[in-house]
Amino acid sequence: MVIVMKPRASEEAIMEMKNRLQNSGCKVHLSKGETHCVLGLVGDTSHIDISRIEANEHVDKVLRVQSPFKLASRAFHPDDTVIQVNGVKIGGEKKVVIAGPCAVESEEQLLQIAHSVKESGASLLRGGAFKPRTSPYSFQGLGEEGLKLLRKAKEQTHLPIVTEAMCIETFDLVDQYADIIQIGARNMQNFSLLKKAGKTNKPILLKRGLSATIEELLMAAEYIMSEGNPNVILCERGIRTFEKYTRNTLDLSAIPVIKELSHLPVIVDPSHATGKWSMVEPLSKAAIVAGADGLIIEVHHQPEVALSDGAQSLKPEKFAKLMQDLNGLMKYI
């Protein structure tokens, strides 16, 4: 249930209504927009007499939220959520680009790439210290040593760090180093991990699962938000279809659909979506035109010898050219 207060409702009237609803046994989330204040109710609202709420002179209207996700719903939070990370805003008017290697391999490798993407205009640095791989024999990441290297790269470039937490056991360790904690596609419905992510104050980058619907993605975000962490960034990274030419199928339609349903920022990962570096550039541009709040792109200075996902990584010079093109494109959006 959503209660929209009138534009001129006083702070006292809003808090009085909030306390009244909380006393009825519901959790109440307050969201203030430019013109209206919205009270979103989570829990069993069947016993609440809507007519009595509508009779309040400070209430504009009362709405029933039909979607299973509540906190992630735009009905609960009409204005777009903007998440700030070390001065970088994700959501809103300005687009952001997160860039870096799929996996942290060495100090030399990471620092070279980090300085390169910084120079080209990236706003955040990505890099995997713990790697969920299809094969148990593939490179699994450097673990805490990789996290330490990411911290060193941040100290030199001042780029906030985005890295993945794979399990509850290592979550707190990742939390010590990361500015944004990524929940990967394979863990999108790891509900215990999502609840753990909801208990931190760090922003969470939540990737869409390989075969997940948009509703399932939003319900996964709901798990995080229901535990108290409102800072969720959604990521479309391609879904599994019958097509074999690309690694996955990038669902560009998910961007406007999510924007309609939810207030959370949406970024796109064209690298994992296609698995081919040659397709990263056109799909990056398409994602921005479709309304994405940003991109997450894999960059490697020697992709031919990369320990993870070299085929989908841009070389630094190609990334620099893409950033120039994107800056030109954004002027017309």
N, C-alpha and C positions, 0 to 999 in steps of 0.2 A: 504494500500500500504506500502511496505517495501523497503527502499533504503539501500543497503549494500555498504558501502564505501570501497575503496581499503585499504589494510593493511598499506600502507605507507602514507595515506592521512594525511595531517597536521591538527592540531587543528583549524587553521585559515580556511582551506578549508571546514572542517566539519561544523563549525559555520556559514560560509557563505551560505552553502547549507541549513542548518536549518533555517536561517533567511529568505532565499528566499522562502522556502516552507510555513513558517508561514505567510508571506506576501500574499500568495495565498489564505489564509482563512482557513488553516488546522491547527489542533493541532499536534505538532511534539514531539514525545518522543524519547529521545536519549538513546541508550543502548550500552555500551562499553564492548566487550568481550576480550578474550585474544589476538585474532588476528584481529578481524574486529570491526568496529563501525557500528551500525545499526540505521537508522532513521525510526521510525514508524509513519505513518500518520493516524490520526483519523479524520473522517469527509467526506464530499463530495469531492472525488478525481477525479470525472468524467471529470472535466475541465482541469486537469493537462496533459500536453503533455509529455508522457513518453519518447519519442524519444529525446527530448531536455535534459532531465535529464541523459539519457544514454550516451549522447554525451559529458558529463562532464568528463574530464580526471581523476578525483578523484573518480568516481563512478564505482563500480565493476559490480553491477546488480540491476535491479528493479523488484520486485515481487508483484503481486496482492495477497492479503490475502483473501481467499475464505470463511474462517470461520466467523461466526457472531461475535465471540469474538475476539478482536484485542489486547488489552493490556495484556490479559492473555495468548496470543498465543506464542508458542515457536518461530514462525517466527519473531515476534517483538523483542524477547529477547532470543537469542539462548542458552545462558548459564543459568544453574540452578540458581534460586534465593535463596540466603541464608539470612535468617532473624535472626538478633541478638537481644536477649532479656536479658538484664543484664548479658552479657557475655556468655549466652547460644546460640549456633548456631542451627537453625532449617533449614535443607536442607544441601546439601553437603555430605561429607563422613561419618561423625559421626551421629549415630542414637540417638534420644532423647526419653525419656519416661516421660510422664506427668501422675501423679498418685495422688489419693486422693479420698475422699468420694463423692458420688453423690450430697449430700446436706450437708451443714454445719448445725449441729444440736445443738451443744453446744461447749463451750470453751474446756472442757475436751476431748470431742470426737475428735475435729479437731486437737488439739495440739498433742494428742497421735498418731494419724494417720500421721500427718505431719512429726514428728520426725522419725517415723518408715520408711516411704517411702524414706526420706532423707538418712537414714542409709543404706537402701537397694540399693541406687544408682539412684533414680529418679532425673530428672533435673528440673522439675517444679511441682508445686502443683495445683491440680484442686479442685474445691469445688463450689457448687451452693448456692448462696444467694437468688436468685430469681428463682423459679422452675416452668417451664411450665408443668402442669400435665393434663392428660386426664380427670380426675375427678375434679370438683371444690371443692370436699370435702377432697381431698388428701392434704398432707403437701405442702404448697406453698413457703416455705423458710422463713428465718429470716429477709430478706431484708437488710437494712443498718447495722443492728447489725451483720449479717453474714459477711458482707464486712469488718467490723471492726475486727472481729475474724480472717479473712483471713490475714489482715494486721499484726495482732499480730503473727500469725503463720510464716509469712514471716520474721518478725523481729527476730524471734528465730532460724529459719532454713536457712534463706537467699535464700529460693526457690522462684523464680518468680511465680506470681499468675495468674491462668487462671480461669475466671468465666464468666457467661453468662449475657448478656444484653437482656431483653425480649421486650422492647418497647422504643420508642423515649423519653417518659416521664422520664424514669429512666436511660437513657443511660449516661448522663453526670455524674450522681452519680457513676455508675459502673466505668466510665473512671477515676475517682479520685483514685480508689483503685487498679484496675486491671493492670497487665503488658501485658496480652493478653486478648482481649475481645472476648468471644465466641458468635457466632450467631447460635442458635440451628436449628435442622432439621425443626421444625415447622415454623421457621421464614426465611427459606432460600430464599423465594420469597416475603418477606415483603419488598418491594422496598423502601419504605420511611425509614425503619430502615437501609437498606443497604446503602442508600445515606448518612444517618447520620454517619454511620461507616466509610464512605469514607472521612469524614471531620476531623477525628481524626488522630493523628500520631501514635497511638497504633497499633500493629499488630492485625489482625482479624483472629480468627479461625472459618472458615465457614464450617458448617456441611452440608452434602448432605441431601436433603429432603427425606421423606419417600418413595415417588414415583417419584423422580426426575431423569431425564436422566443425563448423564455426561455433555452433552452440556448445559443443564439447570443449572447445578452446575457452570460451567465455565462462563455462562452468568451472574449468580448472583455475581461471583467474579468480573466480568467486571463492574457491577454497582458500587462496592466499589472503584475499581481502577480508574474509570472514574471521580470520585470526588476528586482524588488526593492522595489517600492512596494506595501505591503499595505493602504494607506489608500484603499479604493475605496468609493464610495457609489453604489448603483444607483438609477436613476430610471425609473419607469414614466410615460410621457408620451402614451400612446395609440398605437395601431397602425392601419394603413390597412386598411379593410374595404370592402365594397360599399355601406355606409351613407354617404349624402351629406348628411344633415341636420346632422351635427356634423363638425368639421374632421377628427377622428380618432375612434377608438373606444377609450375608456378601459378597459383590461383590469384590473379590480379583482381578478380571480382570480390575477393574477400575484403579488400581495402574499403571500398564504399559501403559494403554490407556492414562491416564492423563499425564504421564511422556512424552509420545510421542507428545501430543497436546500442553502441557503447560510447562512453566518454574517454576511454583509455587510448593512449597514443599507440600507433601502429607503425612498425618498421618492417622492411622487406629484406630478405636474405637471398639475393639472386645467385650467389655462389653455390649454396647447397641445393637450390631449386633446380639448377641445370647440370651441375657437375662439369661444366665446360667453360673455360675462361672466355672464349670468344662470344658467349651469349650473355655475359655479365653486363657489358656496356648497354646493349639495347634494352634489356629488361630493367636495369637500374633507372633508365630514363622513363620507361613506361610506368614504373612504380611511382615515381615522383609525380608524373602527370595524373596518375589515378588517385592521388591524394595521400600517399604515404608520408609519414612524419620524418622518415629517415631511412637509411640503408645500413646494412652490416655486410662488409665486403672483405673477402680473404685476399691478402697480399703476401707475396713471397719473392725474395730477390733471386732465388734459385729453385723455381717450382719443379724442375726436372729431377731434383734430388730431395725434394721435401719428404718428410717422414709421414705426412698426412695430407691428403687432398691437394696434391700439387696440380692436378689437371684442371682444377676450378679456380686456381689462384692467379690473380693478375700480377705481372711484374710491376715494380715501382713506377717505371716510366709510363706504362699503360694506365695505371691508377691515376697518375698525375694528369694525364690527358682526359680521363673520365671526369675528374674533379673540375677541370676547366670547362668541359662541356656542360656539366650539371649546373655550374654557377651561371653560365649563359642561359640555360634553360629556365632556371628559377626566376629570372627577371620577367618572364612572360606568364608566370603562373599566378 
